Amino acid sequence: MRELSILFRYVGLNLMQQNAQRKSKRKESNTSRSQGSRYIILLLFSTLPMAIFIYLSNYQIYKALSAFPDVAKAFYFLTISMFSLFYVVGFVGTGMYAFSRNEDVEFLLTLPIRRNVITLYYLLVTLSSQAFTLGFFVASALAYGIAVKQNVLAFILQTLLHLIFLSSVSALFAVLFGGVTSKRYLRILNTVMILLLVFIYLVFVSLQDVDFSTLGENQNIVKLLSFANSKYNVLTWSYSENFSIVLAVGILSVGSLFLFWKLAGKVGFENIRKKSKEKKEYFKKSSYSSRMGGVLWKDTKLLVRNEQFIFLILYPAIFSLFMFFTSSSSISALTPYIVIAVLYCAIEAGILTSNEIQYKSVVKAFPIRPKNLILPKLIIPVFINISVFVAITIIASIIRKFSVQSLIYVAISVLLFMLSALIGSYYSIKSPGKAKNQPFSVGATFLIEGITLGLAFGIIFPLNLIIMRAKLEGIKMVLNWLLLTGSGIALAVLFAVYYKKLKNILLSEE
């Protein structure tokens, strides 16, 4: 379609960069093409490594199951059911989010281009956000087809039909429900999908050493495989041996595409506000803000609304919980959480602080001192990360993988999180980033990574060796204690230095 090709040529492929491009000077068409090519190459290079790993890990699994074709097929149906569900939910969510009115949509609506084409364009662009899911799906399908030695042509056609079916149904749902759900919930949903994909990636890592001959003894796995292979699982109909079911999938795909095209011209990109019949009391004497403090309440609301915060908080927790189920020691499971969360705590404090600094001229008019304004930005990340750490420890005790020695990590993590929050808040003021969600400059980011990760490794790993009673003798024992002591002293010194630096920079703002 000519209109669609024009949009791809002059507007671009990346929704996140369109505003920045429009604010700059208009460039020639060959520059737009090169930007589109670079974006596609970037997607390929970011997706390819994980897709290759999924292919290799799945190939080993299906190769081991090739002696039992029915079991291999059951496991494949379970895998594609999960990836298909993630693809549909993610595609619908990002598609609905793309329909919200913004500068790009306002610009496109002024052009002599049909609304159907604009809707289709935004849906195709949002497909880039599903690159990881598609990479996982295609890699798993290739691994199964090659390992089990399927009919190559028939298998490829069925896989293509399945992707068309998922895309057409997702596009229809995105058009039907576009504008119903708030953008905040859609962003959070997309973040949760990414975290779930990371969890599945870790599951495939752990499956490398599983004895598949014992899987049949686990009733939960048997029930899950039975449901994935039932005739009621729509997500596996494309691979059915019954031609009538495959034909039905094709008809459903064509019907969904037809309905999508008809409804695409009626998508309302414009924001619509309904008049409220009830008068709202905007200033309540007994509100959460009055109880918690206005600044603390404001920062807490910002945290809940920001999907980046959700990722930064949940990713270390999910990774640590996964390690609990795959390792025999609670210490080896808590260590990655502390190391990752220490860095993320600095980013969280930096985001909260930079969000305040952006409106510095307005904030100066408030009857509040800068130190009282910054203090909640330090308290919130530290409190949340410590709370998550305690929750992980409680879960460890429930699953009987708790050790008393691990309690010492709680005290250490408090000190590390406090220093991390100080550093993050300081550099978000001293060396802010240029992008909206980039709290630090590139140089400051590398410096923060070096300090936080260096101290975390320098304290945690020597302590692990001592607690686990590793056989260290002579110079190794001395070096281990020197590293632990030196890191502890560095932690205390850096805490004092950055506390003074942050205090001075806040006093200069008064």
HELIX and SHEET records of a PDB file:
HELIX    1   1 ARG A    2  TYR A   10  1                                   9    
HELIX    2   2 LEU A   15  GLN A   17  5                                   3    
HELIX    3   3 GLN A   18  LYS A   23  1                                   6    
HELIX    4   4 SER A   29  LEU A   65  1                                  37    
HELIX    5   5 PRO A   69  ALA A   98  1                                  30    
HELIX    6   6 GLU A  103  LEU A  109  1                                   7    
HELIX    7   7 ARG A  115  THR A  126  1                                  12    
HELIX    8   8 LEU A  127  GLN A  130  5                                   4    
HELIX    9   9 ALA A  131  ALA A  147  1                                  17    
HELIX   10  10 VAL A  152  PHE A  177  1                                  26    
HELIX   11  11 LYS A  183  SER A  206  1                                  24    
HELIX   12  12 LEU A  207  ASP A  209  5                                   3    
HELIX   13  13 PHE A  212  GLU A  217  5                                   6    
HELIX   14  14 GLN A  219  ALA A  228  1                                  10    
HELIX   15  15 VAL A  234  TYR A  239  5                                   6    
HELIX   16  16 PHE A  243  ALA A  264  1                                  22    
HELIX   17  17 TYR A  288  MET A  292  1                                   5    
HELIX   18  18 GLY A  294  ARG A  305  1                                  12    
HELIX   19  19 GLU A  307  THR A  326  1                                  20    
HELIX   20  20 SER A  330  ILE A  357  1                                  28    
HELIX   21  21 LYS A  360  VAL A  363  1                                   4    
HELIX   22  22 PRO A  370  ILE A  398  1                                  29    
HELIX   23  23 VAL A  404  LEU A  407  5                                   4    
HELIX   24  24 ILE A  408  LYS A  430  1                                  23    
HELIX   25  25 VAL A  442  ILE A  467  1                                  26    
HELIX   26  26 ILE A  475  GLU A  509  1                                  35    
END                                                                             
